[in-house]
Amino acid sequence: MQLNKRIQAFVKLGHFMSQFSNENYIKKDNIPFNEIFFEAMTEAIQLSKSYNGWFTENNIQFAFKNWKEALNEDNLLKWTSKYDLEKVYKHHIAIVLAGNIPLVGFHDFLSVLISGNRLIAKLSSNDKLLLPYLTKYLIAIEPEFEGKIVFTEERLEKFDAVIATGSNNTARYFEYYFGKYPNIIRKNRNSVAVLSGKETGEELKSLSNDIFRYFGLGCRNVSKIFIPKDYNFDAFFNAMFIWKEVINDNKYINNYDYNKAVYLMSNVNLLDNEFLLLKEDINLSSPISVTFYEYYDTLESVCEKLITEKDNIQCIVSNLGIKNEIKFGETQNPNLWEYADGIDTIDFLVKLPN
């Protein structure tokens, strides 16, 4: 299948996904095969919520919105133009998908197929409906994908390379089992923000999206903030208030109540606005409903720590001119060419030995 046909297929998939990217699903007239797939996709979304209580309708819609915006022709052409994808690649690529946020493995799925390779995917039990159903639609609009995409719940076999995403614990298993194959193995990462105290209210409101979107479960969620010693938290908490309704989610409030009780019983000093806990802590990874903070003396000292922790950090949010920083509110909107862990997935795939 030629590259342009692959690109056009994903453009059409993006159009299909656009129908489910807002609060009210709107069936459009110009979407191919909509009479077959629209209602069934709606049902798959509803059913996926019962498999994973963290998959709220709002978060699923947000994931679909991001992907329908990414899957436009200009983006796909810009992304793929960097590589020689006109060659025939017929490797069988195994991917092990996480299930912490909706469609978290879609970029790996897309990378394998847009590069012309074949896919063998092991789904997480927490997210096993959305991607397979989108695949059915993809095959309907481009039948040449038939037979090139396999989902399995069994042991992965007969593959040439692997891309696996999981925790630090599962990564040890992945390295043992997949170590003899060309691989990309991703471990736990967290995102941080570096603040000066001079951020605007709009910047801090955007930061609240980086913290709360997907309940903080993604590696691109900000789990820790670095702040100067004279930092005034009033503006920060005022900006977080737009996410106050998060406390109405049963799973979230259970985590909030549990973490608050544990910290209070341990006489830990907390800052609390009744739906978010701030705890001073040198670690990067904070529990759900908790954001860690750490004071800094100079910006140089923060940058030194960020370099030391670079293998544990996914995103750095700031407006202070820090290397590789991204804007407030942009953590959950990566471009196609912004790769997890900074590892170029397409480059890895096209350089596999024949």
Residue pairs with C-beta under 8 A, 6 or more apart in sequence:
1 116
1 142
1 144
1 145
2 86
3 80
3 85
3 86
3 114
3 116
5 142
5 144
6 113
6 114
6 116
6 142
7 73
7 76
7 77
7 80
7 114
8 73
8 142
9 138
9 141
9 142
9 145
10 71
10 76
10 110
10 113
10 114
10 138
11 71
11 72
11 73
11 76
12 32
12 141
12 142
13 71
13 134
13 137
13 138
13 141
14 67
14 68
14 69
14 70
14 71
14 72
15 28
15 30
15 31
15 68
16 31
16 34
16 37
16 41
16 134
16 137
17 64
17 67
17 68
17 71
17 134
18 28
18 64
18 68
19 25
19 26
19 27
19 28
19 31
19 34
19 38
19 41
20 41
20 42
20 45
20 60
20 61
20 64
21 61
21 62
21 64
21 65
21 68
22 61
22 65
23 58
23 61
25 42
27 34
27 38
28 34
31 38
32 140
32 141
33 137
33 140
33 141
36 140
37 136
37 137
37 140
40 133
41 133
41 134
41 137
44 129
44 130
44 133
45 57
45 60
45 130
47 129
48 55
48 60
48 102
48 127
48 129
48 130
49 55
49 56
49 57
49 60
51 125
51 126
51 127
51 128
51 129
52 99
52 126
52 127
53 250
53 251
54 100
54 101
54 126
54 214
54 215
54 217
54 251
55 102
55 126
55 127
56 249
59 101
59 102
59 213
59 214
59 215
60 102
60 130
62 102
62 213
62 214
62 332
63 101
63 102
63 103
63 106
64 102
64 103
66 332
66 333
67 103
67 106
69 333
70 335
70 336
75 335
75 336
76 114
76 336
78 336
78 337
79 335
79 336
79 337
79 346
80 114
80 346
82 337
82 346
83 115
83 346
83 347
83 350
84 350
85 114
85 115
85 116
85 346
85 350
87 116
87 350
88 116
89 115
89 116
89 117
89 349
89 350
89 352
90 116
90 117
90 118
91 117
91 118
91 160
91 161
91 349
91 352
92 117
92 118
92 119
92 120
92 158
92 159
92 160
93 112
93 117
93 118
93 119
93 120
93 159
93 160
93 161
93 162
93 163
93 349
94 120
94 121
94 122
94 156
94 159
94 161
94 162
94 163
94 164
94 178
95 105
95 108
95 109
95 112
95 119
95 120
95 121
95 122
95 162
95 163
95 164
96 122
96 156
96 162
96 163
96 164
96 165
96 166
96 174
97 104
97 105
97 108
97 121
97 122
97 123
97 124
97 127
97 131
97 165
98 104
98 105
98 124
98 127
98 165
98 166
99 123
99 124
99 125
99 126
99 127
99 128
100 126
100 214
100 217
100 218
101 214
101 217
101 218
102 127
102 130
102 214
103 127
103 130
103 131
104 127
104 165
104 218
105 121
105 127
105 131
105 165
106 131
107 336
107 339
107 340
107 345
108 163
108 165
108 345
109 119
109 121
109 131
110 336
111 345
111 346
111 349
112 118
112 119
112 163
112 349
113 119
113 145
113 148
113 149
114 346
115 346
115 349
115 350
117 349
118 148
118 149
118 150
119 148
119 149
119 150
120 150
120 152
120 156
120 158
120 159
121 131
121 149
121 150
121 151
121 152
122 151
122 152
122 153
122 156
123 131
123 132
123 151
123 153
128 153
131 151
132 151
135 145
135 149
135 151
138 145
138 149
139 145
139 146
139 149
156 162
159 181
160 181
160 182
160 352
161 181
161 182
161 183
161 348
161 349
161 352
162 174
162 178
162 181
162 182
162 183
162 184
162 185
163 183
163 184
163 186
163 345
163 348
164 170
164 171
164 174
164 178
164 183
164 184
164 185
164 186
165 186
165 340
166 173
166 174
166 186
166 187
167 187
167 188
168 187
168 188
171 185
171 186
171 187
174 183
174 185
175 185
178 185
182 348
182 352
182 353
184 341
184 343
184 345
184 348
186 340
186 341
188 219
188 285
188 312
189 219
189 312
189 313
189 314
189 340
189 341
190 219
190 221
190 223
190 224
190 284
190 285
190 286
190 312
190 313
190 314
191 210
191 219
191 220
191 221
191 222
191 223
191 313
191 314
191 315
191 316
191 317
191 331
192 222
192 223
192 224
192 225
192 226
192 284
192 306
192 313
192 315
192 316
192 317
193 207
193 210
193 222
193 224
193 225
193 226
193 316
193 317
193 318
193 328
194 225
194 226
194 296
194 299
194 302
194 306
194 316
194 317
194 318
194 320
194 322
194 325
195 225
195 226
195 227
195 228
195 231
195 236
195 318
196 228
196 319
196 320
197 227
197 228
197 230
197 231
197 232
199 207
199 235
199 319
199 328
201 235
201 238
201 239
203 319
203 328
203 329
204 235
204 236
204 238
204 239
204 240
204 328
205 239
205 242
205 329
206 327
206 328
206 329
206 330
207 222
207 239
207 317
207 328
207 329
208 239
208 240
208 242
208 243
209 243
209 329
209 331
209 332
210 220
210 221
210 222
210 315
210 317
210 328
210 329
210 330
210 331
210 332
211 221
211 222
211 223
211 240
211 243
211 276
211 291
212 240
212 243
212 246
213 221
213 331
213 332
214 221
214 332
215 246
215 249
215 251
215 252
215 288
216 223
216 286
216 288
216 289
217 288
218 332
219 314
219 340
220 314
220 315
220 331
220 332
220 334
221 331
221 332
222 291
222 315
222 317
222 331
223 284
223 285
223 286
223 291
223 292
224 281
224 283
224 284
224 286
224 291
224 292
224 293
224 294
225 236
225 291
225 292
225 293
225 294
226 293
226 294
226 295
226 296
226 302
226 305
227 293
227 294
227 295
227 296
228 295
228 296
229 295
229 296
229 297
231 295
233 271
233 278
237 271
237 273
237 276
240 273
240 275
240 276
241 273
243 275
243 276
244 275
246 252
246 275
247 253
247 256
247 274
247 275
252 288
252 289
255 287
255 288
255 289
256 275
256 276
256 277
256 288
256 289
259 277
259 287
259 288
259 289
259 290
260 270
260 272
260 277
260 289
263 270
263 277
263 279
264 270
268 279
269 279
269 280
270 277
270 278
270 279
271 277
271 278
271 279
272 278
275 289
276 289
276 290
276 291
277 289
277 290
277 291
278 290
278 291
278 292
278 293
279 286
279 290
279 291
279 292
279 293
280 292
280 293
280 294
280 295
281 292
281 293
281 294
282 294
283 292
284 292
284 309
284 312
284 313
286 292
296 302
296 305
299 320
299 322
302 322
303 322
303 323
306 313
306 316
306 322
314 340
314 341
315 326
315 331
316 322
316 324
316 325
316 326
317 325
317 326
317 327
317 328
317 330
317 331
318 325
319 325
319 327
319 328
339 345
